[in-house]
Amino acid sequence: MLSIAKAQKMINDLKNHEVSLGRDPKTWYIYENHVYGVAQAAKIIASKIKTMNSNHLYVMGLLHDICRTEDERKQRFHGILGYEKLIEIDPDAARTCLLHTFPWNELPPYRQCAALFYGNKKDYHFVADFIRKNPPKEEDYLIQLCDALANKSGFVTIEERAEEVLERHRKSQDFMDIVQINEIKFYFDQKIGCNIYDLLK
């Protein structure tokens, strides 16, 4: 299990790597605000649920997109890349990478998300097989929700996040099912006894 400090170092190392490849450091806030927002939202919500480790949920949130900057270069789904990167050092964080894109751990048919997998059926079937063999966890759902609660500006509504995703990814490589994400939000609203939006204010 990775510590918060080690996870933060991984984010910082990623920034240095991306800058070395030519990324303008002034644009890094777009990535950083999202992953730190997801991490903070996950920690805040998890702190209200006795069965969850809020510090580890913070780590999982922080690392859910650890390979997001690599998918186009490597032509592979960043969830798979993140899983492969983390599986030996933090299986929970690796699982988060793999599943955070799919609400309720429901994988759409291949034809609907082939672009997300860059046409790699082997990776698609790996995710499908993982979901089939591993029962869902509430932590999966929480990161899926929190991924929809933060963008480049920090905390936002699910609808605002969906609008940003649509604007950035016109090629349909990314998608957000607002109905399913709102269902997960309602699940956690009921679980903690308050509106998640009020909690994140």
C-alpha positions in Angstrom: 0.0 0.0 0.0 1.5 3.3 -1.1 1.7 6.2 1.4 0.3 9.7 0.5 3.9 11.0 0.3 4.9 8.3 -2.2 1.8 8.9 -4.3 2.4 12.6 -4.4 6.0 11.9 -5.4 4.7 9.8 -8.3 2.6 12.8 -9.4 5.6 15.1 -9.2 7.8 12.7 -11.0 5.2 12.5 -13.8 5.1 16.2 -14.1 8.9 16.4 -14.5 8.7 13.6 -17.1 6.0 15.4 -19.1 7.9 18.7 -19.0 11.0 16.9 -20.2 9.0 15.7 -23.2 8.0 19.2 -24.0 4.8 19.9 -22.0 4.3 23.5 -21.0 4.5 23.4 -17.1 1.9 26.2 -17.1 -0.7 23.7 -18.3 0.0 21.1 -15.6 -2.7 22.6 -13.4 -5.3 21.0 -15.7 -4.1 17.5 -14.7 -3.1 18.3 -11.1 -6.3 20.1 -10.1 -8.3 17.1 -11.4 -6.4 14.3 -9.6 -5.9 16.2 -6.4 -9.6 17.2 -6.5 -10.6 13.5 -7.0 -8.3 12.5 -4.1 -9.7 15.2 -1.8 -13.3 14.3 -2.6 -12.6 10.6 -2.0 -11.0 11.3 1.3 -13.8 13.6 2.5 -16.5 11.2 1.6 -14.6 8.1 2.8 -14.1 9.8 6.2 -17.9 9.6 6.7 -17.9 5.8 6.1 -16.5 3.6 8.9 -15.5 0.7 6.6 -13.3 2.9 4.4 -9.7 4.0 4.9 -9.9 7.7 3.9 -6.1 8.1 3.6 -5.9 5.2 1.2 -8.9 6.4 -0.8 -6.9 9.7 -1.1 -4.0 7.7 -2.6 -6.3 5.8 -4.9 -7.9 9.0 -6.1 -4.6 10.7 -6.6 -3.3 7.8 -8.8 -6.4 6.9 -10.7 -5.1 8.8 -13.8 -1.4 8.1 -13.3 -1.0 7.0 -16.9 -3.5 9.4 -18.4 -0.8 11.4 -20.2 0.6 8.3 -21.8 -2.4 6.7 -23.6 -2.1 8.6 -26.9 1.6 8.1 -27.1 1.3 4.4 -26.3 -2.1 3.9 -28.1 -3.5 2.0 -25.1 -6.2 2.7 -22.6 -4.7 4.6 -19.6 -6.6 2.4 -17.1 -4.7 -0.6 -18.4 -1.4 1.3 -18.3 -2.0 2.4 -14.8 -3.0 -1.1 -13.7 0.3 -2.5 -15.1 2.3 0.3 -13.5 0.8 -0.1 -10.0 -0.2 -3.8 -9.6 3.1 -4.8 -7.9 3.2 -1.9 -5.5 -0.4 -1.1 -4.6 -3.1 -3.5 -6.0 -6.0 -1.3 -4.7 -4.7 1.7 -6.6 -4.1 -0.5 -9.7 -7.7 -1.7 -9.5 -8.8 1.9 -9.3 -6.9 2.7 -12.5 -8.6 -0.2 -14.3 -12.2 0.5 -13.2 -12.6 4.2 -12.6 -14.0 4.8 -16.1 -16.8 2.3 -15.8 -19.7 3.2 -13.4 -21.0 0.3 -11.3 -18.1 -1.7 -12.9 -20.2 -2.2 -16.0 -18.2 -2.5 -19.2 -20.0 -1.4 -22.3 -19.9 -3.7 -25.4 -16.7 -3.4 -27.3 -18.2 -1.6 -30.3 -19.3 1.2 -28.0 -15.8 1.8 -26.4 -13.4 0.5 -29.0 -11.9 4.0 -29.4 -11.2 4.2 -25.6 -9.1 1.0 -26.0 -7.5 2.2 -29.2 -8.9 -0.8 -31.0 -7.0 -3.2 -28.6 -9.4 -6.1 -28.0 -6.9 -7.9 -25.8 -7.0 -5.0 -23.3 -10.8 -4.8 -23.5 -11.1 -8.5 -22.7 -8.6 -8.2 -19.9 -10.9 -5.6 -18.2 -14.0 -7.6 -18.9 -12.3 -10.7 -17.4 -11.2 -8.7 -14.3 -14.7 -7.5 -13.7 -16.1 -11.0 -14.1 -13.7 -12.5 -11.6 -13.6 -9.7 -9.0 -16.7 -8.7 -7.0 -17.3 -5.0 -7.0 -16.2 -2.9 -4.0 -17.7 0.3 -2.7 -14.2 1.9 -3.2 -14.6 1.3 -6.9 -17.9 3.2 -6.9 -16.5 6.0 -4.8 -13.6 6.7 -7.1 -15.9 6.5 -10.1 -18.1 9.2 -8.5 -15.2 11.4 -7.4 -13.7 11.2 -11.0 -16.9 13.0 -12.0 -16.7 15.6 -9.2 -13.4 17.4 -10.1 -12.0 19.0 -13.3 -9.3 21.4 -14.1 -10.9 24.0 -11.8 -11.4 21.6 -8.8 -14.8 20.5 -7.4 -17.6 20.7 -9.9 -21.1 19.2 -10.4 -21.4 16.0 -12.4 -23.0 17.9 -15.2 -20.2 20.5 -15.4 -17.6 17.7 -15.5 -19.5 15.9 -18.3 -19.6 19.1 -20.3 -15.8 19.4 -19.9 -15.2 15.8 -20.9 -17.4 16.3 -24.0 -15.6 19.4 -25.0 -12.1 17.9 -24.6 -12.8 14.5 -26.2 -14.9 15.1 -29.3 -13.4 11.9 -30.7 -15.4 9.8 -28.2 -12.3 8.3 -26.6 -13.7 9.3 -23.3 -17.4 9.2 -22.2 -19.4 9.9 -19.1 -22.8 8.3 -18.4 -24.4 11.1 -16.3 -27.4 8.9 -15.3 -25.2 6.2 -13.9 -22.9 8.6 -12.1 -25.9 10.4 -10.6 -27.1 7.0 -9.4 -23.8 6.4 -7.6 -24.0 9.9 -6.1 -27.5 9.1 -4.8 -26.1 5.8 -3.3 -23.5 7.7 -1.4 -25.9 10.6 -0.5 -28.1 8.0 1.2 -25.1 6.2 2.8 -23.7 9.2 4.5 -27.0 11.0 5.1 -26.3 14.2 3.2 -25.9 15.6 -0.2 -22.3 15.1 -1.5 -22.3 18.5 -3.0 -23.0 20.1 0.4 -20.2 18.0 1.9 -17.7 19.2 -0.7 -18.5 22.9 -0.2 
